[in-house]
Amino acid sequence: AGEKFQTSPTHLLRHTFDALGNGNLAIRGFLREWAEPTYKLSRTLLLLFLLMVSFPYLPGAGAQFFQGFTVFVGALLTLGSAGAIGNIVAGTVLTYTRAFRVGDRVRLGETYGIVIEKTLLVTRVRTIDNEEVTIPNGTVLAGAVVNYSARAAAGGLVLTVRAGIGYDVDWRTVHRLMQEAAAQTEHILADPAPQIWQKDLGDYAVEYELRASTSRPEAMLEI
């Protein structure tokens, strides 16, 4: 029995995707982060296939009562799982399009925070108030996904601060003070160098915008 279990299809699937996940096995174009969700999808499809194949051989499969009962159960699953199936499809799309990963700082619709869990059904986000928000993947896919972490390692995430300064203050002084403030702020990158933009000429003040980059998007609010 032990030998049969060791060579079962699900056991082989588990070993294969474990190897893909830890890097012992590599397939061109297949990312390591896809290993776990792909394993779950493959296992589900395999179990459904085995159930379909073995169904005619179940005791009483030809009885009218058994057939009627299976139709009833099938109707319940069809009507009750439409939303769940939509969320699973959405979760699959989000996984393979790499919209975000666990640990990324994101904005999903009106929810802003760090992704703490991503499953095929839901995505969980911890907000800045330490609230845990559970969002169905169908809702996530239907809206805009803003990922602050995706490009932080390649050039940094740009943070902006605006200030209205009166016309009596020399613009060179404003630029110097803003650059010094950026240089004294923790986690601000020296390259690319902070920039100061003139955004608007108001009736009584000039609106300046300091643009500085960071590689620490998880600390963007503190920065």
N, C-alpha and C positions, 0 to 999 in steps of 0.2 A: 504493500500500500504506500509505503514511504517512497519507493522508486517511482510509482505512478504519479504521486503528487509533485515530485521534483521535476517531472517532464510534462506537467499539465500545460495547456496553452496559456492560461492566465499567469502561471509561474514564469514561463518563457517571456511573456510580455513584460512582466515586472522587471526581470533581469535586463532585458534589452533597453527599456527606457531608463532604468537606473544607470546603466552604462552611458547612455546618451546624456543624462543629467549631470553626472560627475566627470564627464570628459573622457572616459576610457574608450568610448566609441564615438566616432565623429562621422556625420553625414553632411556633405556640402549643402549649404543653404538651410540646414536645420539648426536652430539656436537651442542652446542648453535649457533656456527657460521654458521652452515649449515641451520638454520631456514629460513633466507631470500632467499637464492638461491633455496632452495627446494620449498618454497612457490611460487616463480615465475615460476618454472618448472611445478608444480602441477596446477597452475592457467592456464597456457598456454595449457596444455593437457586437462584440463576440458573444456575450451572454444572451443577447436578443436572438442572434443567429442560432445558437445552440438550443434555445427555447423553441424557436420555430421548427428546427429539425426534429426535435424530440417530441413535439406536441402530439403527432399522430400515434405515438407509441405509448402515451400515458394511459393508465387503466381507465376505462369508461369514456375514452375520447370520442367514441362514436355515438354515445347516448344523446338523446334529444335534450335532456335536462342539462347535461354538461355543455353542449353546444350553445344552448340558450343562455346559460350562465356566463360563458366566455364572451358572448355578444354583449351582454349587459355590462360586464366589467370593461370591455373595450370601449363601449359608449361613454361610460363614466370617465375613463382615462382620457378619451378624446375631448370631451367637454371641459373637464376639470384641469387639464394640463396645457391648454392652449397658451396661457400666459407664461407658464414655466418653460415650455418649449421655446417660446419667443425669447425669453431671458437667456436660455442656454445657447441659442443661436447667436444672440448679441454678445454673450460672454466669449464665445468661440471667435467671433470677428475681432473683438477687442484684444484677445490674446495674440492672435496671429498677425494683427496689424501693429502690435506693440505700441498702442496708444499711451500706455503708462505701465509702470511696474510697482510692486510693493516697495514702499519707501519714498516714492516720488511725491513732491508737493504739487498739487493739482487744483484746478477749479472745475467741478462737474456741475454745470448748471449754476445754481445759486449756492452750492456747497463748496467751501474752500478749506483745504487741509492736506494732511499726509495720508496716503493710501496705506492701510495697515493689513488689508486682506483683499484678495481678488479670487473669486470662485467663478464657476460657470453661471451661477444664478445671480449673485449679487456682488457689489463692491462696497467695502467698508472704509470709511474715511474718518480720521480723527481731526476734529476742528481745532482752531486756536484756543477755544474755550474748554478743551479736553472732552468734548462730546464725541460720541461714536455714532456716526450716521451711516445707515445701511441703505444703499441705493440699488434698486433692480437694474440689471445690466441693460434691459430694454430701454429704460429711461436714460441711462448714460449714453447709449448709442444714438438715441434720438436727438440729443442735445450736443452742444459744443464742448469739447474737452480741451482745456488749457493746461499744458504740462510745463511747469516752471523748471523742472529738473532735466528735461530731455537734452537741452543744448548747453547746460551749465558747464560741463567739462570741456566743451569746444568753444572757447571764446568768452564764456561767462554769461550769467544772466544779468541784464541791464536793469538797474534800479534807478528810479527818478525821484528827485525832490524839487519842488517849485517854491519860489519866493518872490514876492513883489517888493521891489526896492525903489525908493523915490528917485526922481531925476537929478536930485542934488548930489547923489553919491556917484562917484566916478566908476564907470563900468569895469575898469582895471582892478579897482579895489574889490568889487563884487566877485570877479573871477578869481582873484587871489584867495579871498576868504573861503570861497566854495571849494577850491582845489585843496587848501589846507585842511578843511573839514573832512574831505574825502580821504586824504592821506592819513588822518588821525583815527579813522573809523576802522575797526577790526573787520577782517575778511574782505576788504575791498582790494581788488587787483590793481597792481601798478601797470600792467599790460593786459588789455588795452587801457590807456591812460584815461582818467575821468575827463569828461567834456562839459562845457557850459554852453547852453543854447539860449538865445533870446527868443522867447516864445510869443510875446505880445507887447505892444506899446499902448498902455492904458492912459487914461486922462491924467492920473497923478503918479503912476509908477510904471516901471519896466518889469515885466515878468520874466525871470530867469529860471532855467531848468538845469539842475545838476544831473548828469547821467554818468553813473559809475557801475562797474561790473563786479560780480562776485561769483565764486565757484561754490558757494554754500547756500543753495536755494532753500534748504530746510530752516535757515536762520534769517531769511530775508526780512521778516517783520522786525526782528531785533536790530538788524543792520540799518 
